[in-house]
Amino acid sequence: MYVTVLLNFTIKLLIKRAHKNGLKVHVFTLNSQEEVKEMKKMGVDGGFNNNP
């Protein structure tokens, strides 16, 4: 199971608690490489962007 979170609401505590409860965290919308790198550092499991 997973939870999808708006990029602006993604914080380390949310990710940590989701993982502790067996959930993966996917983030939207990642529109730059910098955002992708930051989310990877935070432990996000996946993400969505506007580029197909």
Secondary structure, DSSP 8 states (H G I E B T S, - for coil): -EEEEEGGG--HHHHHHHHHTT-EEEEE---SHHHHHHHHHHT--EEE-S--
